Amino acid sequence: MKATFTLGRLAGIRVGVHWSVLVILVLLAVGLATRFPEAYPDHPAWLYALSGLAAAVVFLLSLLAHELSHAVVARRNGVSVEDITLWLLGGIARLKSEAPTPGAEVRIAGVGPLVSLLLGLAFGFLAGLLASVFGAGLLVEVLAWLAAINILLAVFNVLPAAPLDGGRLLRALVWRRTGNPLRATAVAAGAGRALGWLLVAVGVYLAIAGAALSGIWLAIVGWFLIAMATAEGSEAKLRELLGGIAVRQAMGPDPVAAPVSASVAEFLASPAYRYRHSAFPVVDDQERPVGLVTVKAAADVPEDRRAATGLSAVMVPLEDVPTAHPDDDLVQLLPALESSSVHRALVLDQGRLVGIVTSSDVSRITSWLSSSYSWRGRAF
């Protein structure tokens, strides 16, 4: 899920918003603006609209706080964070790697629902305080709704099914008991698919029974859970298949590199970079890697500016490119490779560039391993 635009950084973490957030913002704002007059009539229409919009915005900020807590705790447990993206069904904090231990998994997964619960209790306390001092009113209704929705979010997220936070907690429990993180992921993914189909079935029933909007929404959430849980299950199988495979077995050795001193015009005109690959490592005058440049990024430079534009201006800097050692496990590189915008990793040995790994390389070795295991199964 890629962000449509970026809001900025919080605690050093990039925060983005997908366009679908506008859908949930409008639905919540309109729904609440329609609901409030039933409880508190005789207010101007603009006040209901403003209250609905404010409640929807604060709820999205609550989702952001939920995801930000995951990201902050992940970093404290040695897990790098790619970014946070808010979208139609909530938020996603993308991590570059998995939790190193079951305990770290519990801390990273558990903090999100805890933050939502605390927010719900805080909004509830404010609603009760204002109601006792000033009596019931529209502001109290907004705070009460925010309390209820945050507590509901916390409860829903602790359900033991991937990709919910409760699925992460279930995974940590199975991981601790079996010592096998891949088996734990498979169990959590299976629970996620089961919960998803249950929600779809309930949603269809509600739609047939007359609650069409609630039923459709529940079915969408269920379908989302099924898709995400299935993806996690497939990833677990992939990790199992690639277990024991070193990066050097998948990498392309001795990749052609472009000098950082070259201009975009020289890079595009050189026969060495034509028709071979869509991205190339960039090295300094001592042959040390400094980044990665894609042919597309270079070609996007206006033709009249290419001679005066150096590769350093269009390359992805090394700190934003996944890197690995030849002897690292390939499976440990996958999260960073998948989350990277360039879908490539540079392989370094004592700071020297020795290879490059692409998503296509992983697919190639995966296909070979799958065919090999299938052949062995038929042979025996």
TASULKA-V757095 format. One record per residue. SS is DSSP state (helix for helix, strand for strand, loop for the rest). D_LAST is the distance of its C-alpha to the last C-alpha in Angstrom with 1 decimal. Layout:
[[SS:D_LAST] [SS:D_LAST]]
This chain:
[[loop:42.3] [loop:44.8] [loop:48.5] [loop:51.1] [strand:53.7] [strand:54.1] [strand:56.7] [strand:56.8] [strand:55.5] [strand:55.8] [loop:55.2] [loop:53.9] [strand:51.2] [strand:51.3] [strand:51.9] [strand:51.3] [strand:51.9] [loop:50.0] [loop:52.2] [loop:50.9] [helix:52.9] [helix:55.9] [helix:54.6] [helix:54.3] [helix:57.6] [helix:59.4] [helix:57.8] [helix:58.7] [helix:62.2] [helix:63.1] [helix:61.7] [helix:63.7] [helix:66.8] [helix:66.7] [helix:66.1] [helix:68.8] [helix:71.8] [helix:70.9] [helix:71.2] [loop:74.1] [loop:76.1] [loop:79.2] [loop:77.7] [loop:77.7] [helix:74.7] [helix:74.2] [helix:73.8] [helix:71.0] [helix:69.2] [helix:69.7] [helix:68.5] [helix:65.4] [helix:64.6] [helix:65.3] [helix:63.0] [helix:60.2] [helix:60.6] [helix:60.8] [helix:57.6] [helix:55.8] [helix:57.2] [helix:55.8] [helix:52.3] [helix:52.9] [helix:53.9] [helix:50.7] [helix:48.5] [helix:50.7] [helix:50.3] [helix:46.5] [helix:47.0] [helix:49.6] [helix:47.7] [helix:44.5] [helix:46.5] [helix:48.0] [loop:44.5] [loop:43.5] [loop:41.8] [loop:43.2] [strand:44.3] [strand:44.1] [strand:46.6] [strand:47.6] [strand:47.7] [strand:49.6] [strand:48.5] [loop:48.8] [loop:46.9] [strand:48.1] [strand:47.0] [strand:44.1] [strand:44.2] [strand:41.6] [strand:40.4] [loop:39.0] [loop:36.6] [loop:35.5] [loop:37.4] [loop:36.7] [loop:36.8] [helix:36.8] [helix:40.6] [helix:41.2] [helix:39.2] [helix:41.5] [helix:44.5] [helix:43.6] [helix:42.5] [helix:45.3] [helix:48.2] [helix:48.1] [helix:48.7] [helix:51.2] [helix:53.2] [helix:53.2] [helix:54.4] [helix:57.1] [helix:58.3] [helix:58.4] [helix:60.5] [helix:62.8] [helix:63.4] [helix:64.1] [helix:66.5] [helix:68.4] [helix:68.6] [helix:70.0] [helix:72.4] [helix:73.8] [helix:74.0] [helix:76.1] [helix:78.4] [helix:78.8] [loop:77.5] [loop:74.8] [loop:74.4] [helix:72.2] [helix:71.1] [helix:70.2] [helix:68.1] [helix:66.2] [helix:65.5] [helix:64.5] [helix:62.0] [helix:60.6] [helix:60.3] [helix:58.5] [helix:56.0] [helix:55.1] [helix:54.5] [helix:52.5] [helix:50.4] [helix:49.9] [helix:48.8] [helix:46.5] [helix:44.8] [loop:44.0] [loop:41.9] [loop:38.5] [loop:36.5] [loop:35.4] [loop:37.0] [loop:40.1] [helix:41.4] [helix:40.5] [helix:36.9] [helix:37.2] [helix:38.8] [helix:36.0] [helix:33.5] [helix:35.6] [helix:35.7] [helix:31.9] [helix:31.5] [helix:34.0] [helix:32.5] [helix:28.8] [loop:29.3] [loop:26.7] [helix:28.6] [helix:25.6] [helix:25.1] [helix:28.8] [helix:28.9] [helix:26.4] [helix:28.6] [helix:31.8] [helix:30.4] [helix:29.4] [helix:33.0] [helix:34.4] [helix:32.9] [helix:34.1] [helix:37.5] [helix:37.6] [helix:36.9] [helix:39.6] [helix:42.1] [helix:41.4] [helix:42.0] [helix:45.2] [helix:46.3] [helix:46.0] [helix:47.8] [helix:50.6] [helix:51.0] [helix:51.3] [helix:53.8] [loop:56.0] [loop:55.1] [helix:53.6] [helix:53.9] [helix:52.4] [helix:49.6] [helix:48.7] [helix:48.8] [helix:46.6] [helix:44.1] [helix:44.1] [helix:43.5] [helix:40.6] [helix:39.0] [helix:39.4] [helix:37.7] [helix:34.7] [helix:34.4] [helix:34.8] [helix:32.5] [helix:29.7] [helix:30.3] [helix:30.1] [helix:26.8] [helix:25.4] [helix:26.8] [helix:25.3] [helix:21.7] [helix:22.7] [helix:24.0] [helix:20.8] [helix:18.9] [loop:21.6] [loop:21.9] [loop:22.5] [loop:23.2] [strand:26.7] [helix:29.3] [helix:29.6] [helix:26.1] [loop:27.2] [loop:30.9] [strand:32.8] [strand:34.7] [loop:38.4] [loop:39.3] [loop:42.6] [strand:45.2] [strand:48.6] [strand:51.7] [loop:53.4] [loop:56.7] [loop:55.8] [strand:57.3] [helix:55.4] [helix:57.1] [helix:55.9] [helix:52.3] [helix:52.2] [helix:53.9] [loop:51.9] [helix:49.5] [helix:47.1] [helix:46.2] [loop:46.2] [loop:43.2] [loop:40.7] [loop:40.1] [loop:41.7] [strand:42.4] [strand:43.4] [strand:44.0] [strand:47.7] [strand:49.0] [loop:52.4] [loop:54.4] [loop:52.6] [loop:49.1] [strand:48.4] [strand:46.7] [strand:49.0] [strand:47.3] [strand:45.4] [strand:47.0] [strand:45.7] [helix:47.0] [helix:48.0] [helix:50.0] [helix:51.8] [helix:52.4] [loop:53.9] [loop:56.8] [loop:59.8] [helix:60.3] [helix:63.8] [helix:62.5] [loop:59.5] [loop:61.5] [loop:63.0] [loop:59.8] [strand:57.6] [helix:53.9] [helix:54.5] [helix:56.1] [loop:53.0] [loop:50.1] [strand:48.1] [strand:49.2] [helix:46.8] [helix:47.2] [helix:45.9] [loop:42.8] [strand:39.6] [strand:39.1] [strand:36.4] [loop:35.8] [loop:33.1] [loop:31.5] [loop:31.6] [strand:28.5] [helix:28.0] [helix:27.5] [helix:31.0] [helix:32.5] [helix:31.2] [helix:34.1] [helix:36.8] [helix:35.1] [helix:35.0] [helix:38.5] [loop:40.1] [loop:42.2] [loop:41.0] [loop:37.2] [strand:37.0] [strand:37.1] [strand:38.7] [strand:37.0] [strand:39.7] [strand:39.9] [loop:43.3] [loop:44.8] [strand:43.7] [strand:41.7] [strand:38.5] [strand:36.3] [strand:35.9] [strand:33.2] [strand:33.3] [helix:31.6] [helix:30.2] [helix:28.7] [helix:26.9] [helix:25.7] [helix:24.5] [helix:22.4] [helix:21.2] [helix:20.1] [helix:18.3] [helix:16.4] [helix:15.6] [helix:14.3] [helix:12.3] [helix:10.6] [helix:10.1] [helix:8.6] [helix:6.1] [helix:5.4] [helix:5.5] [helix:3.7] [loop:0.0]]
